[in-house]
């Protein structure tokens, strides 16, 4: 098949590589010329994705994969067009911003030819595929969905850093606007993916047709919103436990030893492109979902709560030098999307602290580009807050942070035994009564 992938980001590029690895001819479209040039040179444009560099170095020289910024070069004659363009959410209103997706949809529609399957993998509010993309594509292309082309929704369900493994591990969900479209999508994804054996599932791992685009859209929102709500519950438990001299992690371990309990872990922040965003997309079409809204608000309060732990331990933060350990939203990934570093730094500054930021994955100039003052291990500080669970931080000791009086671990990666002479606090763990 000839396959076009629209947007070669941290999900789109691995998808394009996966399709090419299965023997298909793939063209990736991206508006960022630097990404286009890197792909065409056979080199990865971003670090941290397992297998990506090796596969690019093999597939590009073999002619299986190339990149372009020209939709007119990529879309015509495609058997399938897979769209993985980012969808943003306004921080103030929590409403989706379709700007980039609208632009990409218009561009692909201008060059769409009959017989093409169009699959959106970007997470969307329920009803978007049918009510927004279908009429837009039909109007611009002059083609009729269901007759001249097929439109489906098939959410990406992978985690950056392990995309290829996750593509094999999780069922591929699809939802069409017609039975014929769903069947076309099933045939397509079975030709570009392979699946691990999953005896734990009620049915065979593979392509799962959910019966409608709306069901597939909701499935992705449901699985990510569940995580946000679960983490919020864990955070509520953690705050109560800490205030009453209880280690909430022992409580969670005990609770989860029973098969009907699956409590997540408390922490300083919920970051990344998915969990902080998708509950807001769900709320856009279901504004009465009070549990979802309350959970999102509870998780947004955790950076300030964690900073409060440091302030309480030091008797205030005015004039104190405080380092935030970790700019990334999670350990081992060079990505700051909705990272807890931003609200943590803001809360520290509001408390009057002199704030520094450290991250082994970022150069000083990159941290400065975010408006942070870079910190180097060995420099004197009064307090430290662990914001990202980078492996390096598990091995830190007081010698790395001279003058340190208190460390607040927001990710439960450090051990109190290492921090002799330093107040060591962990989110969700209270001092014994």
N, C-alpha and C positions, 0 to 999 in steps of 0.2 A: 504493500500500500504506500501511497504518498500521504504523509501526515504533516500537518502544520500545528505547531505549538505556539500559542500567543502568550508572550511574556516569559523570559528566561531567567526568572528569579530563583530563589532557593528551593522552590517546589517545581517550577516549570522546567528548568534546565535538567534536573535529574529525570523528570518524566520524559523529556525529549530523548535523553540518553537511553532510558529504558526501552522506549519504542524502537530506537535504532538498533539496540542490542538484540532485538528479536528479528532483525533482518529487514526492517522497513526503511524507506527513504524519508528522512525527517528534515524539515526546515523549521527553524525557530525564528520568531519575529520578536524584536525588542526595540523600544525607542531609544535605549541607551547604547550609543555607538561603541562605547568602551567594552560593554558586555559582548556585543556582536563581534568586535575585533578579537577579543580573548577567545571566544568559542571557535572562531574560524582559524585561530592559531593553535587550537587543540589544547588550550590551557584553561584551568578552572578560574573563573572570575572572582570567586569567594572561597575562603578556606573552610574546612571542618566537615565536609560531606564525604562520608566513607565511600570508597570505590569510584568517586566521580573523576578524579584526575586520571586514573588509569584508563577508565572507559573512554574519556574524551580523547586521550592520546592515541587510542586505537581506532575509534569510530570516525573521527574527522579526517585523518589521512586516507582512510578507506573509502571516503565519499558517502558514507551513510548519514552524516549529520553536517549541516551547515546552518549559519545564521544570517539574518538580513534585517534591515529596518524597513523594508519595502513590502507592504501587504500585497501589492500587485505582483510581486515576484513569488510570494509564498502561497497565497490562498488559491488562485485559480487551478482547477484540476485536482484539488485535494480530495482524497477519499474521506478524510476526517480532519476537522479543525478542533483542537482542544484549547480552551481558554482558561488561563490561570492568572489573570490580571488582578492586582490587589484591589480590594474594596475597603475604603476607609470609613471611620465613624467619627463624627464630630464630638470632641471631648465635652463640649458644653451642653449640646442638645441631645446627644446619644443617637442622632439620626444618621443613617448611612449616606455617604457621599459617593455617588455613582460616577463621578466625573471621568476617572480613568477608564472604567469599564464601558461607559457610554461611548467614549472616543474609540476604544478598541473595537466595540461591536459595530459601530458605523463603518470603520475602516474595513473590517472583514466582510461586512455585508455588501460594500461597494464592489468587491471582487469575488463574491461567492458564485460558484457555478453549480448547475444542477447535479444531483446525485451525492452531495456532500452530507456527512453527519457532522453536526455542530454540538460539541459537548462542553458545558460549563462545569469547571471543577472548583472555582472560587466559591467559598461559602456565601450563601445568599439568604435574605429574608424569604419566608415562605410565600410562594406565588410569583416570585420575580421572573423565573424562566418563562412562564406562560404569559404573564401580564405585561412584562417590560421587554424582554428580548425577542419574543416571537413577533409582535407587531413591528418593532423597530427593524428587525432583519427583513421581514416581508416588505415593508414600505420602501426600504432603500434598495434591496436587491431586485425587487419585482418578482421574486419567487414565492411559491406557496409552500408553507410548512406542511409536511405530511404527504405532499405530492412531489415537489421539486427538491426538497431537502428535509432532513430530520433534525429535530432539536431535542436534546436531553439534558438532564442534570445528573452529574456523577461526582459527588464531593471527594476532594482529596482528604485522606485520613492518615497522613504520615507526619512524622516528626523530623525536623531538620537535623542533620547529622546521621540519620539512619533511614533515609528515604527508601533505598532499595530493599532493605530488610523488611520494612513495614509494608511495602507494596506486595511482598510475598505473603506476609503474615495475616493481613486483614482482608475480609471480604470486600469486593468492589461493589459498592452500591450504585444502582442506576434507577432513574425514573424518567420515563418518556412522556410525551404529549399524546402518543398513540401507541398501540400495540406494535405496529410496524417499526416505529422509531426505537422502542425499547429492544426489539429483537435485533435491530441493526447495531445498537449500542452493545448488546450482549456479545454479538459476533466480533465486534471491534475489540473490546477489552479482553476477550478470550484469546485474541490473536496477538496482543501486545504485553500480556501479563502472564506470570506463572504463580502458582499458589502453593504454600506449605500445607502439609496435611495437618488438620486441626481436629483431633478426636474430641476436643472439649466443646465443639460447636454442635448445635442441634441438627444442622444440615451441612452438607459438604462445603468446604471453603471454596470460594470462586466468585463469580459474578452473581449478585443477588438483585433481582428486579423487584422493586418495592411497589410497583403498580402505578405510580404517578410521579411527576416531577416534584409535586408538593410534598409527598411522603419522603422522598429522598432529601429534599431541602430541610425538612423538619428533623430527619434522623441525624444529620450533621449538627444542627443546632442543639438537639437534645443531648447528644453525647458530650458535647463540650460544655453546655450549660450545667449539666449534672456535675461536672468536675468543679465548676465555680461554686455551685451551691454546697457541694460536699466540703470543699476547702473552707468555705465560710463557716460551716458548722464546726469544723476542726479548729478554726481560729477562735470561735466563740468558746468552745471547750477549753482551749489553751489559755485564754485570758482569765477565765474563771479559775482554772487549775493553778496558774501562777499566783493568783491573788490569795490562794488558800494553801500554799505550800505543797502542791501536788505536782508530780511529773506527769503531764498529759500523755507523753509518749508511752509510758508504761500502761496507762489507762487504755490507749488506743490498741497497743499490742494485745492486751487482755481481751478487749472487746472484739477485735478482729479474729481471735482464735475460734470464734463461733461463726459458722459459715454464712450467716445472714447479715453480718456487719462488715462494712467495707469503708470504714472511716479513713479519710486522707490525713495528711499531716499539716499542722499549722506552720506559718512562715511569715516573713517580713512583707512579701508582696507576691502577687500573681501577675506575671508578665508574659510577653510574647504576642504574636499576631493573633492567637486564637482565643484563649480563655477569657481575657479581659474584654474582647470585642464581640464575640458571638452571642453572649447573653443580651447585649444591647440590640443586636439584630433581631433576636427573638422578641424582645420587648417592643420593637417597632411595630410588629403585627399583633402582639398580644400584650397591650399595655396594662392589663389587669393582673398580670402575673406577679403578685406581690412578693412571693417567695424569691423569685429570680431577682427582682429589683433590690430587695433587702440584702440578699447575699452579695450582690455586686457592690453595694454601698459598704457592707461590712468589710469586704476584702480591701477596698480602697482606703480604709482607715488604718490598716496594719502598719504602713511605714511610719505614720505619726505615733502610733502606739509604741513601736519599737524604739523610736527616738526618745520617747518618754521614759522608757526603761533606763536608757543611758543618762538622761537628765536626773532621774531619781537617784541613781547610784552616785552621781557626782555632786548632787545638790545644786544642779543648774548647769547650763552649758555656755553661759555668757563668757566670751573670750577664750573658750577651750578649743584646742586643736583636735579635731575629730576626723578620722579617715574612714571613708566608706569603702569597704573591700568588695569590689565587683561592680562593674558598669553593665555587664551583660545581664539579660533577664534570667538566665540560668547558666549553670556551670558548663564549661566546655564548648559554649557556642558564642561566637562573636556576633552578637545581635542585641540591640538596645530597644527593640520595639516594645513599648509599654513597660520598660524595665522599671523595677522599684527604685533604681538609683535616682531617678528624677524627683519623685515625691520625698524620698529620704533626704536628699540634699536640700530641697526646699524647706522641709521641716527643721533641719539643723540650722539653716541660715536664719529662719524666723526665730529660733531659740537663741540667736546671738553667737553661734559657734563659728570658728574659722574652719571651713570644710575643705577637705582634700579627698581625692578619689584615686584608687589604685585598681588596676586590672591587668593581669599578665598578658591578655590577648590584645591590648591596645597600646599604641605608642603615645608618648606625651602629647604630640601634636593632635592626635585623634581625640584624646580626652579634652584637650583645650578647645577643640572645635565644638564640643558640647557645652562649653562654658564652665568646665571643671578645672580646678587646680590640681595638676598631677602630683601624686605622692610616690616616693621611693622608699622601699623597705630600708630601715636603718635610721630614718629621720624621726625626730622626737614628736610624740603625740600624747594627748591625754586620754583619748578614748577611740575605740574602733567598733564599727558595726559591720558584720558580715552580711552582705546583700546578695552575693551570688556564690553558689557552692562549687567554685573552681577547686579542682583537686589540690592545687598548690596550697590552698588555705588550710587544709587539714594538717599540714606540716609546719605551720607557723608556730612561733614561740615568743615569749616576752623579749627575747634578744632581737627579734626582727622589728619590734615596735618599742623603742626606748622611751621610758617615761610613762608607759601605758598604765593607767589606773583601772580601767574597766573595758571589757570587751563584751559586746552584745551579739550573740550568734543568732542571726535570723534564719539560718538554714540547717542548724544542727549538724555542722560538719566538723567543729572543733571539740576537743575534750577538755573538761575542767582540770584534769590531771596535769595537763601541759602548762597551765597558767598559774603556777604557784606565785603568790604575792599579788595577783591581779584578780579583781572582781570579775567572775565569769558568769554571764547570764545567757540563758537560752530561751528563745520565744517558746512559751508553753510549759516552762519548768519553773516552779516556784521554790524559794528557799524553804527548807523544812521548818515547821513551827517549833 
